[in-house]
Amino acid sequence: MTFLSSIFKTQAINFTILLLLLLGCEWFICPTDAFPLNDDWSYTYSVNRFNDTGIIDIGYWPAMNLVGHILWGSLFTKLFGFSHFILRCSTLFLSTLTLLLFYRQVVNSSKNHTTAFFVTLFVFFNPIWFLLSNTFMTDVPFLFSIILSFFCVQKIVVQKKNLYIIPFTLVCVYSILIRQFGIALSASLLIASAINAIKDKRNSTQLLVDTIPFLVSIITYMVFEKWIAQRLLPYAAYQSTDVVTKNSMDLFMSIGDNMLRRYSSCMLYIGLFLCPLCIIAAIAFLKKKPFKHKLATIFLMALLLFFAVNRIAVFPIGNIVYNAGLGVESLYDITILNINTYHASSDAFLFVIKLIAILGLMGLVIILGFGMLHFVIMVFKKVPVNKGKLFLVIFSILYFLLLCISKSFFDRYSLPLIATVLLLMAPYIQLNAVKSGILVLFLLGSGSFSVLSTSDYFNWNRARWSLINNTIKSGVDPFEINGGFEYTASVFYHKSWWDLWVGDKSPYKVTFGNIPNHTLVNYTTYRRYIPFKTDTVFLYRNNNNH
């Protein structure tokens, strides 16, 4: 540990290493290609439309507010010109700022630059975070707004600098204009401030100050919903608060139905990506707590663990992380027919993922159990509550409840919870030579998987689009090709494209393997690192379309 401390001992050195690591990884991946990824075809359309007409149009596909994301992408494209690569650079810029801000947060809580460096790497090499940093998806910008708000709250709470309420309010507005879930930020500060005011009436003035961001956030939300209601298409995915809450009984039933599943999924993802840190922090808790506290929480921990493993059979649920890779494999044969998945699957890899998730989960439930007991003791003994930590805890709870309201859940939605748990655990992570060695091994594995699998994602997409472009050059009408979700959705944007993607109407289909009643027309190969082999993307023609 002394050797590591001598290397990662200052902010300047660690920032330099982080930036060099990022540049090296991006050089290897080379995300310069002109094609959309995942859902960012829709966001790209909105940026283009705003640049061309000055009209903010979130489109029919996004279910989030998106306006902040459109304006950010538009800023970059106006400065550097439009391309998918430039839009990815806008995300990479925010991901870099997020890492640096997050590092500062960990330094402030752990008082140790070496710890801060290693903890920050758990964000850097989180596979979901890393891949999304190379797209124009909203997840990284949204997390940036969350971490920036945490930074402002720390200035307000710890350093008593109330002027930071202004940037905090602006960040809350920006966050809401990306995703509705941003409302949890100002609400968390208000609740934390109210609890402090109840325990100590001298904090009443601060409560009034902390009410400002919440009021501005609510007004922003209401104005946005009134504005968007006049612009949405009838078949748009966006749902206003009125639609979601119009039937309170259905809403509560939906939350109840989702709560156990989403709790299990979130806990498993936190356990998977933070496994060694969860175990290290749990050991620190077990050493410090008296026997009576361990006895008091053992039943609670058992319950937390029992409900958390509820989804292990179907874990990972995917969208970004799947059996042995990253990114949505959106071609017709895999997504619609559910065949040819063997090309990137491994039972051994899946077993390792689940084992790591369960081990991390065991450490996590120990932390949660003692954390809940500690909070109850503080309430009953009227001990002053650390407002900064209380804010983070309340944010985690509110964000999770909002996840339970949401109709859909993807693995990428767990990123804000992972970052918050990391910040809460940081003060309890005391490193020595053995623990540092374990962290290095885990980060090498996680980092290698993140970088190589992201490269795989770009490589098969390059092969897919190369095959499509060559097919079009040969004289085939672009509208006769089912090139997968991103291709079909972006080419047929304002037409009825869903049936063309999920159905058998297109004469030509791009696939990862053979499909029934189709004849092979062409193929192209590409390098896959996980598993290491030469893989193939095929073009098939429907036998009924001769």
KAKAZI-V736659 format. One record per residue. N is the residue number from 1. SS is DSSP state (a for helix, b for strand, c for the rest). PHI is phi as a letter, one per 40 degrees, with the letter a starting at -180 (none if undefined). PSI is psi in degrees with one decimal (none if undefined). Layout:
n = {N,N}
ss = {SS,SS}
phi = {PHI,PHI}
psi = {PSI,PSI}
This chain:
n = {1,2,3,4,5,6,7,8,9,10,11,12,13,14,15,16,17,18,19,20,21,22,23,24,25,26,27,28,29,30,31,32,33,34,35,36,37,38,39,40,41,42,43,44,45,46,47,48,49,50,51,52,53,54,55,56,57,58,59,60,61,62,63,64,65,66,67,68,69,70,71,72,73,74,75,76,77,78,79,80,81,82,83,84,85,86,87,88,89,90,91,92,93,94,95,96,97,98,99,100,101,102,103,104,105,106,107,108,109,110,111,112,113,114,115,116,117,118,119,120,121,122,123,124,125,126,127,128,129,130,131,132,133,134,135,136,137,138,139,140,141,142,143,144,145,146,147,148,149,150,151,152,153,154,155,156,157,158,159,160,161,162,163,164,165,166,167,168,169,170,171,172,173,174,175,176,177,178,179,180,181,182,183,184,185,186,187,188,189,190,191,192,193,194,195,196,197,198,199,200,201,202,203,204,205,206,207,208,209,210,211,212,213,214,215,216,217,218,219,220,221,222,223,224,225,226,227,228,229,230,231,232,233,234,235,236,237,238,239,240,241,242,243,244,245,246,247,248,249,250,251,252,253,254,255,256,257,258,259,260,261,262,263,264,265,266,267,268,269,270,271,272,273,274,275,276,277,278,279,280,281,282,283,284,285,286,287,288,289,290,291,292,293,294,295,296,297,298,299,300,301,302,303,304,305,306,307,308,309,310,311,312,313,314,315,316,317,318,319,320,321,322,323,324,325,326,327,328,329,330,331,332,333,334,335,336,337,338,339,340,341,342,343,344,345,346,347,348,349,350,351,352,353,354,355,356,357,358,359,360,361,362,363,364,365,366,367,368,369,370,371,372,373,374,375,376,377,378,379,380,381,382,383,384,385,386,387,388,389,390,391,392,393,394,395,396,397,398,399,400,401,402,403,404,405,406,407,408,409,410,411,412,413,414,415,416,417,418,419,420,421,422,423,424,425,426,427,428,429,430,431,432,433,434,435,436,437,438,439,440,441,442,443,444,445,446,447,448,449,450,451,452,453,454,455,456,457,458,459,460,461,462,463,464,465,466,467,468,469,470,471,472,473,474,475,476,477,478,479,480,481,482,483,484,485,486,487,488,489,490,491,492,493,494,495,496,497,498,499,500,501,502,503,504,505,506,507,508,509,510,511,512,513,514,515,516,517,518,519,520,521,522,523,524,525,526,527,528,529,530,531,532,533,534,535,536,537,538,539,540,541,542,543,544,545,546}
ss = {c,a,a,a,a,a,a,c,c,c,a,a,a,a,a,a,a,a,a,a,a,a,a,a,a,a,a,a,a,c,c,c,c,c,c,c,c,c,c,a,a,a,a,a,a,a,a,a,a,a,a,a,a,c,c,c,c,c,c,c,c,c,c,c,c,c,a,a,a,a,a,a,a,a,a,a,a,a,a,a,c,c,c,a,a,a,a,a,a,a,a,a,a,a,a,a,a,a,a,a,a,a,a,a,a,a,a,a,a,a,c,c,a,a,a,a,a,a,a,a,a,a,a,a,c,c,a,a,a,a,a,a,c,c,c,c,c,c,a,a,a,a,a,a,a,a,a,a,a,a,a,a,a,a,a,a,a,c,c,c,c,c,c,a,a,a,a,a,a,a,a,a,a,a,a,a,c,c,c,a,a,a,a,a,a,a,a,a,a,a,a,a,a,a,a,a,a,a,a,c,a,a,a,a,a,a,a,a,a,a,a,a,a,a,a,a,a,a,a,a,a,a,a,a,a,a,a,a,a,c,c,c,c,c,c,c,c,c,c,c,a,a,a,a,a,c,c,a,a,a,a,a,a,a,a,a,a,a,a,a,a,a,a,a,a,a,a,a,a,a,a,a,a,c,a,a,a,a,a,a,a,a,a,a,a,a,a,a,c,c,a,a,a,a,a,a,a,a,a,a,a,a,a,a,a,a,a,a,a,a,a,a,a,a,c,c,c,c,c,c,b,b,c,c,b,b,c,c,c,c,c,a,a,a,a,a,c,c,c,c,a,a,a,a,c,c,a,a,a,a,a,a,a,a,a,a,a,a,a,a,a,a,a,a,a,a,a,a,a,a,a,a,a,a,a,a,a,a,a,a,a,c,c,c,c,c,a,a,a,a,a,a,a,a,a,a,a,a,a,a,a,a,a,a,a,c,c,c,c,c,a,a,a,a,a,a,a,a,a,a,a,a,a,a,a,a,a,a,c,c,c,c,a,a,a,a,a,a,a,a,a,a,a,a,a,a,a,a,a,a,a,a,a,a,a,a,a,a,a,a,a,a,a,a,a,a,a,a,a,a,a,a,a,c,c,c,c,a,a,a,b,b,c,c,a,a,a,a,a,a,a,c,c,c,c,c,c,a,a,a,a,a,c,c,c,c,c,b,b,b,b,c,c,c,c,c,c,b,b,b,b,b,b,b,b,b,b,b,c,c,c,c,b,b,b,b,b,b,b,b,b,b,a,a,a,c}
phi = {none,c,c,c,c,c,c,c,b,b,c,c,c,c,c,c,c,c,c,c,c,c,c,c,c,c,c,c,c,f,c,c,c,c,a,c,b,f,c,c,d,c,c,c,d,c,c,c,c,c,c,c,b,g,c,c,b,c,g,c,c,c,b,b,c,g,d,d,c,c,c,c,c,c,d,c,c,c,c,b,g,c,a,c,c,c,c,c,c,c,c,c,c,c,c,c,c,c,c,c,c,c,d,c,c,c,d,c,c,c,g,a,c,c,d,c,c,c,c,c,c,c,c,d,c,c,d,c,c,c,c,c,c,b,b,b,c,c,c,c,d,c,c,d,c,c,c,c,c,c,c,c,c,c,c,c,c,c,c,f,b,c,c,c,c,c,c,c,c,c,c,c,c,d,c,c,c,b,a,d,c,c,c,c,c,c,c,c,c,c,c,c,c,c,c,c,c,c,c,a,c,c,c,c,c,c,c,c,c,c,c,d,d,c,c,c,c,c,c,d,c,c,c,c,c,c,c,c,d,c,b,c,c,d,b,c,c,c,b,c,c,c,c,c,b,c,b,c,c,c,c,c,c,c,c,c,c,c,d,c,c,c,c,c,c,c,c,c,c,c,c,c,c,b,d,c,c,c,c,c,c,c,c,c,c,c,c,c,c,c,d,c,c,c,c,c,b,c,c,c,c,c,c,d,c,d,c,c,c,d,b,c,c,b,c,c,c,g,g,b,c,b,d,b,a,b,g,c,c,c,c,d,c,c,c,c,c,f,b,g,c,c,c,a,b,a,c,c,c,c,c,c,d,c,c,c,c,c,c,c,c,c,c,c,c,c,c,c,c,c,c,c,c,c,c,c,c,c,c,c,c,f,c,d,c,c,c,c,c,c,d,c,c,c,d,d,c,c,c,c,c,c,c,c,c,c,c,b,a,b,d,c,c,c,d,c,c,c,c,c,c,d,c,c,c,d,c,c,c,b,c,b,c,c,c,c,c,c,c,c,c,c,c,c,c,c,c,c,c,c,c,c,c,c,c,d,c,c,c,c,c,c,c,d,c,c,c,c,c,c,c,c,c,c,h,c,c,d,c,c,b,c,c,h,d,c,c,c,c,c,c,b,d,b,b,c,c,d,c,c,c,c,c,b,c,c,c,b,b,c,a,c,a,c,b,c,g,b,b,c,b,a,a,a,b,a,c,b,c,b,c,c,a,c,b,b,b,b,b,b,b,c,c,c,b,c}
psi = {-35.0,-40.4,-45.8,-40.4,-31.5,-22.3,-54.4,55.0,-13.7,158.6,-41.6,-45.1,-45.7,-38.2,-42.5,-44.2,-43.3,-44.0,-39.4,-39.6,-44.1,-44.7,-40.9,-43.7,-42.0,-33.7,-39.9,-41.9,-41.5,68.9,49.0,2.3,154.2,65.1,153.0,162.8,135.8,-125.3,1.8,-5.4,-37.7,-42.1,-34.9,-42.0,-44.5,-38.6,-45.7,-44.0,-40.3,-41.3,-37.9,-35.3,-16.5,7.2,129.8,114.5,109.2,-9.7,-176.6,-15.6,-44.9,141.1,1.4,172.2,-41.2,-19.9,-45.9,-37.1,-40.4,-46.4,-38.2,-45.7,-38.3,-39.1,-46.7,-42.4,-29.2,-31.0,-39.4,0.3,155.5,133.2,159.8,-33.7,-43.6,-40.5,-37.2,-36.4,-34.6,-35.6,-42.4,-35.6,-45.5,-35.8,-36.4,-46.5,-37.9,-45.0,-43.7,-41.6,-41.7,-41.3,-46.3,-39.5,-43.4,-38.1,-43.0,-32.3,-32.8,-19.4,29.7,120.1,-34.3,-46.1,-44.2,-39.3,-48.0,-41.9,-39.4,-34.8,-24.1,-21.9,-48.3,-50.2,17.5,122.9,-39.7,-48.9,-44.6,-46.7,-43.9,-24.6,-19.6,25.3,-179.7,34.4,165.7,-9.2,-42.9,-48.1,-37.1,-42.4,-35.6,-45.0,-34.5,-48.0,-38.6,-37.9,-37.7,-41.0,-43.8,-41.5,-39.3,-40.3,-40.1,-45.4,-49.0,-47.2,-0.4,36.6,89.2,-15.2,-22.7,-5.1,-25.1,-55.3,-33.4,-43.4,-43.1,-39.3,-40.1,-41.6,-46.5,-43.1,-44.6,-34.2,-1.8,-53.1,146.7,-30.3,-13.6,-17.9,-21.6,-23.8,-57.3,-34.4,-37.4,-43.1,-40.4,-44.0,-44.3,-40.5,-38.0,-40.8,-42.1,-38.5,-35.6,-41.0,-28.3,109.5,-13.9,-15.7,7.5,-38.6,-41.3,-33.9,-40.1,-41.4,-43.3,-9.2,-25.5,-51.8,-37.2,-44.5,-43.2,-39.6,-44.6,-44.0,-44.0,-45.4,-45.7,-42.7,-42.5,-46.4,-35.8,-39.6,-45.9,-28.2,-28.2,-5.5,-9.0,141.3,154.1,-30.7,17.2,147.1,-23.5,134.7,129.6,166.4,-36.7,-40.8,-42.1,-37.1,5.1,-29.3,97.5,-34.9,-44.7,-37.3,-47.1,-36.8,-38.8,-43.8,-43.4,-41.3,-37.7,-26.1,-48.9,-43.6,-43.5,-32.5,-48.2,-47.1,-46.5,-43.5,-39.8,-40.1,-40.0,-44.8,-40.3,-50.6,-18.8,21.1,-60.1,-34.4,-38.5,-42.3,-44.0,-45.7,-38.0,-41.5,-40.9,-40.5,-46.4,-34.2,-35.2,-29.2,139.7,162.7,-39.5,-31.9,-38.8,-41.6,-38.2,-27.6,-4.6,-38.5,-41.3,-43.3,-40.7,-41.5,-45.4,-41.5,-42.3,-47.4,-24.9,-29.9,7.8,-34.6,13.9,-29.9,-34.4,9.6,138.5,144.0,-20.1,-162.5,-46.1,-52.9,126.3,-163.2,-58.0,41.2,-173.0,150.2,152.9,122.6,90.4,18.5,157.6,-42.6,-38.3,-49.5,-40.0,-50.6,-16.7,44.1,169.4,20.9,-10.1,-22.4,-22.3,51.3,154.6,118.9,-37.0,-42.1,-42.9,-38.9,-42.6,-43.7,-47.4,-37.7,-45.9,-42.2,-42.4,-40.8,-45.6,-36.3,-39.0,-41.1,-38.1,-41.1,-29.3,-44.6,-45.5,-43.3,-49.9,-34.3,-42.9,-42.4,-42.0,-41.7,-42.7,-42.7,-42.7,-38.1,-48.2,-33.5,-1.8,38.9,139.5,137.8,136.3,109.6,-34.4,-47.3,-38.6,-40.6,-45.3,-41.6,-46.1,-40.3,-43.9,-43.3,-47.3,-42.0,-42.1,-41.5,-37.2,-35.1,-34.9,-26.5,-34.7,141.3,-37.0,157.7,127.8,158.8,-33.3,-20.4,-13.9,-9.1,-46.3,-36.0,-40.5,-45.9,-40.2,-43.1,-39.6,-45.5,-38.0,-33.7,-25.5,-43.0,-17.9,4.9,95.5,117.5,146.0,-171.9,-43.5,-48.7,-40.3,-39.3,-41.5,-43.5,-41.5,-45.3,-43.8,-44.2,-33.2,-42.9,-48.4,-43.2,-43.0,-44.4,-44.2,-49.5,-47.5,-40.3,-33.9,-39.2,-41.2,-42.2,-45.5,-37.2,-43.6,-29.3,-37.8,-44.0,-43.1,-51.1,-31.6,-43.7,-42.1,-47.3,-39.8,-35.9,-41.3,-39.9,-27.8,-3.3,-0.4,136.5,129.8,-29.7,-4.6,5.0,127.2,94.4,17.4,173.4,-54.4,-41.8,-51.5,-44.6,-41.8,-35.9,-39.2,27.1,-54.5,20.7,177.6,86.2,-19.7,-46.8,-30.6,-29.5,-47.7,-18.0,-170.0,27.9,-31.8,130.4,-35.2,139.4,134.9,129.1,172.1,-2.8,-174.2,143.3,149.7,145.5,28.3,151.4,137.2,130.2,-44.3,168.7,163.4,147.4,161.6,161.4,126.8,133.7,-33.3,106.3,155.9,111.5,171.1,119.7,172.7,141.5,133.4,156.5,122.3,149.0,136.7,127.9,-22.2,-1.7,17.9,none}
